[in-house]
Amino acid sequence: MEQAKIDRINELARKSRAEGLSEEEQQEQQALRREYIDAMKNSLHATLKNTVIVRPDGTRQKVEKRDKE
């Protein structure tokens, strides 16, 4: 995510606390937050995809997605 967008999220958050946001600004804030969350999730998935667990006996196991119970 671009730094300019992160700065805009922070700007809107400060304005929200200080004086409130218009309907248009609230929608922009929600869209930017969703984009930020999606970018963070993708980054985490990429990191986990390249992560290996090394067991005490020296075996290596890739991190796998677990099924929900």
C-alpha positions in Angstrom: 0.0 0.0 0.0 1.3 3.4 -0.9 2.5 5.7 1.9 0.2 8.5 0.6 -2.9 6.3 1.3 -1.7 5.4 4.8 -1.1 9.1 5.5 -4.7 9.8 4.2 -6.1 7.1 6.6 -4.3 8.8 9.5 -5.4 12.3 8.4 -9.1 11.1 8.3 -8.7 9.4 11.7 -7.4 12.7 13.3 -10.2 14.7 11.6 -12.8 12.2 12.8 -11.7 12.6 16.4 -11.4 16.4 16.2 -14.5 17.5 14.3 -16.2 14.5 12.6 -16.3 13.4 9.0 -18.8 14.0 6.2 -20.6 11.1 4.7 -18.2 11.2 1.7 -15.1 11.2 4.0 -16.6 8.3 6.0 -17.0 6.2 2.8 -13.4 7.1 1.7 -12.1 6.1 5.2 -13.9 2.8 5.0 -12.6 2.0 1.5 -9.0 3.0 2.5 -9.2 0.9 5.7 -10.5 -2.2 3.7 -7.7 -1.8 1.2 -5.1 -1.5 4.1 -6.5 -4.6 5.8 -6.4 -6.6 2.5 -2.8 -5.5 1.9 -1.8 -6.6 5.4 -3.5 -10.0 5.0 -1.8 -10.6 1.6 1.5 -9.7 3.2 0.9 -12.1 6.0 -0.1 -14.9 3.7 3.1 -14.4 1.6 5.2 -14.5 4.7 3.6 -17.6 6.0 3.8 -19.3 2.6 7.6 -19.0 2.8 7.9 -20.0 6.5 9.3 -23.3 7.6 9.1 -24.9 11.1 12.3 -26.6 12.2 11.5 -29.3 14.7 14.0 -30.3 17.5 15.0 -33.5 15.5 16.0 -31.3 12.5 13.0 -32.0 10.3 11.5 -29.1 8.4 7.8 -28.6 7.8 6.2 -25.9 5.7 3.4 -23.9 7.4 0.1 -25.1 6.1 -3.4 -23.7 6.3 -5.5 -25.5 8.9 -9.1 -26.4 8.4 -11.6 -24.6 10.5 -13.3 -26.9 13.0 
